[in-house]
Amino acid sequence: LELLRQGVAENMASPGPWANEYTPQGTAGRFFDDYVNWQRIQQFSDVAISGDVPKVALQLMGTSTARLFHEHVLVKEAETKEVTPWHHDDPYYGIDGMDNVSIWVPLDPIPDSVALRFIAGSHKWNKRFIPKRFKDQTAYVESAHDFVHLPTVEELDAFDVITTPVQLGDAVAFHYRTLHAAPGTAGTGVQLRRAVSFRYVGDDAVFATRPWKTSPPLEGSGLQPGDALDDPRFPIVASR
């Protein structure tokens, strides 16, 4: 965990080209995120590629190989009002496939008040939802083939929501199509909420396009929709 804390500190001191600051300037708190920095931040590479995390990802997916898709740093400081809105990750990504897992590693104790919330079983709904911008929670587009709008917050809150408070040494694993959200830290007394999420894909992962700019905005670089991710940006990190 200390290795990842060092990596997050380096990342925040030197953000990558796709870093985001979601908290408006001049207001309390800070909601920072960044991703795809494992090739320049050794601490992320060590954990994502060489540690136990990829082995766990392989076991959870039940596939013959695990590829690293990317790492994702998420930090909310004290008195951050900005929430993580209900969403699932799949529509943001330029890949398709059901063999995948995110392993969310907290670097601080995460009490119930700021913990991730999940809708149990939502990855099996066979629905893909139009993504929302974290900055203002507006939809990327009004409509798109094969994608639908999310239900209202009130409707989502009425589902079987699982809250996942965690301690140091814990991790939370979930599918790219699992709907999830998280509160801000304002009014909770939580001083720092840091996490690194490691995203992996399995045997059926292929390159894909979306009706919007993907996040992360990875270019094909020779890959065509439907191609396997045989690309050094997505290394195989575990196999059996």
C-alpha positions as CSV (number, residue, x, y, z in Angstrom):
1,L,0.0,0.0,0.0
2,E,2.9,2.4,0.7
3,L,4.2,1.7,-2.8
4,L,0.8,2.8,-4.2
5,R,0.7,5.9,-1.9
6,Q,4.0,6.9,-3.3
7,G,2.7,6.4,-6.8
8,V,-0.4,8.5,-6.2
9,A,1.7,11.3,-4.7
10,E,3.9,11.2,-7.8
11,N,0.8,11.1,-10.1
12,M,-0.8,14.1,-8.3
13,A,2.4,16.1,-8.4
14,S,2.8,15.3,-12.1
15,P,-0.6,14.6,-13.7
16,G,-0.9,12.8,-17.0
17,P,-2.5,14.2,-20.1
18,W,-5.9,12.9,-19.2
19,A,-6.1,13.9,-15.5
20,N,-9.3,15.6,-14.3
21,E,-10.1,18.0,-11.5
22,Y,-13.8,17.7,-10.8
23,T,-14.0,20.2,-7.9
24,P,-14.5,23.9,-9.1
25,Q,-11.6,26.2,-8.2
26,G,-12.3,28.3,-5.1
27,T,-14.6,25.7,-3.5
28,A,-13.8,23.3,-0.7
29,G,-12.4,19.8,-1.2
30,R,-10.7,18.2,-4.2
31,F,-11.8,15.4,-6.5
32,F,-8.9,14.3,-8.7
33,D,-8.6,11.4,-11.1
34,D,-6.1,10.2,-13.6
35,Y,-5.4,7.0,-15.5
36,V,-3.0,5.1,-17.9
37,N,0.2,6.2,-16.1
38,W,1.6,2.8,-15.3
39,Q,4.2,3.0,-18.0
40,R,5.8,6.1,-16.4
41,I,5.1,5.5,-12.7
42,Q,7.0,2.5,-11.6
43,Q,4.9,1.9,-8.4
44,F,1.8,1.4,-10.5
45,S,3.6,-0.9,-12.9
46,D,5.0,-3.0,-10.1
47,V,1.6,-3.7,-8.6
48,A,-0.4,-3.9,-11.8
49,I,1.9,-6.3,-13.6
50,S,4.2,-8.0,-11.1
51,G,2.3,-8.4,-7.9
52,D,-0.6,-10.5,-6.7
53,V,-3.3,-8.3,-8.1
54,P,-3.1,-9.7,-11.7
55,K,-3.2,-13.2,-10.4
56,V,-6.4,-12.4,-8.4
57,A,-7.8,-10.9,-11.6
58,L,-7.1,-14.0,-13.5
59,Q,-8.8,-16.2,-10.9
60,L,-11.9,-13.9,-10.7
61,M,-12.4,-13.8,-14.5
62,G,-11.8,-17.5,-14.9
63,T,-10.0,-17.0,-18.1
64,S,-6.8,-18.4,-19.5
65,T,-5.1,-14.9,-19.7
66,A,-5.4,-11.6,-18.0
67,R,-4.4,-8.4,-19.7
68,L,-3.9,-5.0,-18.0
69,F,-6.2,-2.5,-19.5
70,H,-5.1,0.4,-17.3
71,E,-4.9,1.7,-13.8
72,H,-7.1,4.5,-12.5
73,V,-6.3,6.8,-9.5
74,L,-9.2,8.4,-7.6
75,V,-8.8,10.9,-4.8
76,K,-11.3,12.8,-2.8
77,E,-9.9,15.1,-0.1
78,A,-11.8,16.5,2.9
79,E,-15.0,18.4,2.4
80,T,-15.4,17.4,-1.2
81,K,-19.0,17.8,-2.3
82,E,-18.6,16.2,-5.7
83,V,-20.0,12.7,-5.9
84,T,-19.2,9.8,-8.2
85,P,-22.6,9.5,-10.1
86,W,-24.3,6.2,-10.8
87,H,-22.6,4.6,-13.9
88,H,-21.0,1.5,-15.2
89,D,-17.6,1.6,-16.8
90,D,-18.2,-0.5,-19.9
91,P,-19.7,2.3,-22.1
92,Y,-16.8,4.7,-21.4
93,Y,-14.2,2.1,-22.6
94,G,-13.1,1.4,-26.1
95,I,-13.3,-2.3,-25.6
96,D,-15.9,-5.0,-25.7
97,G,-16.1,-8.3,-23.9
98,M,-17.6,-9.8,-20.8
99,D,-14.3,-11.2,-19.3
100,N,-13.2,-8.3,-17.2
101,V,-12.7,-7.1,-13.7
102,S,-11.8,-3.9,-11.8
103,I,-9.9,-4.4,-8.6
104,W,-10.3,-1.2,-6.5
105,V,-7.6,-0.9,-3.8
106,P,-8.1,1.7,-1.1
107,L,-5.1,3.5,0.4
108,D,-7.1,4.8,3.3
109,P,-9.8,3.3,5.5
110,I,-13.1,3.8,3.8
111,P,-16.1,4.0,6.2
112,D,-19.7,3.4,5.1
113,S,-20.3,7.2,4.7
114,V,-17.9,7.4,1.7
115,A,-17.9,3.8,0.5
116,L,-18.6,2.6,-3.0
117,R,-22.2,1.6,-3.7
118,F,-23.1,-1.2,-6.1
119,I,-26.4,-2.5,-7.5
120,A,-26.1,-6.2,-7.1
121,G,-26.4,-8.2,-10.3
122,S,-26.7,-5.2,-12.6
123,H,-23.9,-6.6,-14.8
124,K,-26.4,-9.2,-15.9
125,W,-29.1,-6.8,-16.9
126,N,-27.9,-7.0,-20.6
127,K,-28.2,-3.2,-20.7
128,R,-25.6,-0.6,-21.6
129,F,-26.2,2.9,-20.3
130,I,-25.2,6.2,-22.0
131,P,-22.3,7.5,-19.8
132,K,-22.5,10.7,-17.8
133,R,-19.8,13.3,-17.4
134,F,-18.5,13.4,-13.8
135,K,-18.0,17.1,-14.0
136,D,-21.7,18.0,-14.3
137,Q,-23.5,14.6,-14.5
138,T,-24.9,15.4,-18.0
139,A,-25.3,12.6,-20.5
140,Y,-22.6,12.2,-23.3
141,V,-25.4,12.1,-25.9
142,E,-29.1,12.3,-26.1
143,S,-29.4,8.9,-27.8
144,A,-27.3,6.1,-29.2
145,H,-27.9,2.7,-30.8
146,D,-27.7,-0.2,-28.3
147,F,-27.4,2.3,-25.4
148,V,-30.2,3.6,-23.1
149,H,-30.4,6.3,-20.5
150,L,-29.8,5.5,-16.8
151,P,-32.9,5.3,-14.6
152,T,-33.3,8.2,-12.2
153,V,-31.2,8.4,-9.0
154,E,-34.4,7.7,-7.0
155,E,-35.1,4.6,-9.1
156,L,-31.5,3.3,-8.8
157,D,-31.5,3.8,-5.1
158,A,-34.5,1.6,-4.8
159,F,-32.6,-1.4,-6.2
160,D,-30.6,-3.9,-4.0
161,V,-27.7,-1.5,-3.2
162,I,-24.6,-2.9,-1.5
163,T,-22.3,-0.6,0.3
164,T,-18.7,-1.6,0.7
165,P,-16.8,-0.1,3.6
166,V,-13.2,-1.4,3.6
167,Q,-10.1,-1.4,5.7
168,L,-6.5,-1.2,4.7
169,G,-5.6,-4.5,3.0
170,D,-9.1,-5.0,1.6
171,A,-10.0,-4.6,-2.1
172,V,-13.3,-4.5,-4.0
173,A,-13.7,-6.3,-7.3
174,F,-16.4,-5.7,-9.8
175,H,-17.4,-6.2,-13.4
176,Y,-17.2,-3.3,-16.0
177,R,-21.0,-3.5,-16.4
178,T,-21.8,-3.3,-12.6
179,L,-23.6,0.0,-11.8
180,H,-21.8,1.8,-9.0
181,A,-21.6,5.2,-7.3
182,A,-19.9,6.9,-4.4
183,P,-20.6,9.9,-2.1
184,G,-18.4,12.9,-1.6
185,T,-16.6,13.5,1.7
186,A,-18.3,16.7,2.7
187,G,-19.8,16.4,6.2
188,T,-18.4,12.9,6.8
189,G,-15.2,13.8,8.7
190,V,-13.2,11.8,6.2
191,Q,-10.0,13.6,5.5
192,L,-8.6,11.6,2.6
193,R,-10.1,8.9,0.4
194,R,-7.5,7.6,-2.0
195,A,-7.8,4.5,-4.2
196,V,-6.2,2.9,-7.2
197,S,-8.4,0.7,-9.4
198,F,-6.6,-1.8,-11.6
199,R,-8.6,-2.8,-14.7
200,Y,-8.1,-6.1,-16.4
201,V,-9.6,-8.0,-19.3
202,G,-9.7,-11.6,-20.3
203,D,-9.8,-13.9,-23.3
204,D,-12.8,-12.3,-25.1
205,A,-11.7,-8.7,-25.0
206,V,-11.6,-6.9,-28.3
207,F,-11.0,-3.3,-29.5
208,A,-14.2,-1.3,-30.0
209,T,-15.5,2.1,-30.8
210,R,-18.2,4.1,-29.1
211,P,-20.6,6.9,-30.3
212,W,-18.5,9.3,-28.2
213,K,-14.9,9.9,-27.2
214,T,-13.9,7.0,-25.0
215,S,-12.4,7.4,-21.5
216,P,-9.5,6.8,-21.5
217,P,-9.3,8.2,-25.1
218,L,-7.1,5.5,-26.5
219,E,-6.6,5.4,-30.2
220,G,-6.7,2.3,-32.3
221,S,-3.0,2.5,-33.3
222,G,-3.6,-0.2,-35.9
223,L,-6.3,-2.1,-34.0
224,Q,-9.7,-2.3,-35.8
225,P,-13.0,-2.9,-34.0
226,G,-13.3,-6.6,-33.2
227,D,-9.5,-7.1,-33.0
228,A,-8.0,-8.9,-30.0
229,L,-5.9,-6.5,-27.8
230,D,-2.6,-7.8,-29.0
231,D,-0.9,-4.5,-28.3
232,P,2.0,-3.5,-25.9
233,R,-0.4,-1.1,-24.3
234,F,-2.4,-4.1,-23.0
235,P,0.2,-6.6,-21.8
236,I,-0.7,-10.1,-20.7
237,V,0.1,-10.1,-17.0
238,A,-1.1,-13.5,-15.9
239,S,-1.9,-16.8,-17.6
240,R,-2.6,-20.5,-17.0
